Amino acid sequence: MAEPNFRTKQICIRVNEYEYAQLERAAQKSAKALRAWCREVLLASVNIQPAKLNGTGVEAYAFMAEVLALRAILLNVVFKQAKGETLTAEEMQRLIDRADSDKLKKARERLEQASGSKAS
């Protein structure tokens, strides 16, 4: 059964004036009330939903995904060439398709690892 949509718990934090101003500006950029923006960002960071992370999260996620896809393609091509083999157009397309299909999952895993290692 789905949880009711009632919000009954509160989280209180203290910030200084500068931090508060930063949070307000970010909320205004998203055209949201500060509390709604904070709730969305907090929940998105817990659920690793970068599309809701307002700018830098989305960009970091997209950038990481593309870098990992390029890395996968490059390593496969270099490995095949190091063995003295050549790639056909079909093999190259398969490498690209496989890298593209995995890139979002791998980027999410890498970003989770990075955020976990910062907490350590």
Secondary structure, 3 states (H helix, E strand, C coil): CCCCCCCCCCCCCCCCHHHHHHHHHHHHHCCCCHHHHHHHHHHHHHHCCHHHCCCHHHHHHHHHHHHHHHHHHHHHHHHHHHCCCCCCHHHHHHHHHHHHHHHHHHHHHHHHHHHHHHHC
